[in-house]
Amino acid sequence: MDRKRKAEIDLKREISFIINAKAKDPRIGFVTVTGAKLSVDYKWLNVFVSIMGSSSDKEQSLMGLEHSRGFIKKNLQERMKLRNMPDIRFIYDESINNGIRISKIIEKINKKGQ
């Protein structure tokens, strides 16, 4: 496993811990970190999150995450002891919703075929 991929895995785990255990912003709901992708120059970190709830819950959680970005970055710096901490961007991950939608379509097709 290359160095960049290992760093992405470690960053994903630590950000998930910080969001779920340390962040106290009431806007942040049930958030799952589904992935992390570092830029080639290690200056940006795209953090992919899945959020359960209505569309307004998702918007509120994303706003809470954006507001807590400095807190998350500071805690990440302390926990990982990195020389340069990348700037964090939170991106809503649609893959879980797409998977659920596809599963429902398959169920509907199977019921029609029986």
Summary of the structure (lengths in Angstrom):
residues: 114
radius of gyration: 16.8
end to end distance: 46.3
largest distance: 60.2
contacts: 300
relative contact order: 0.17
helix: 56%
strand: 19%
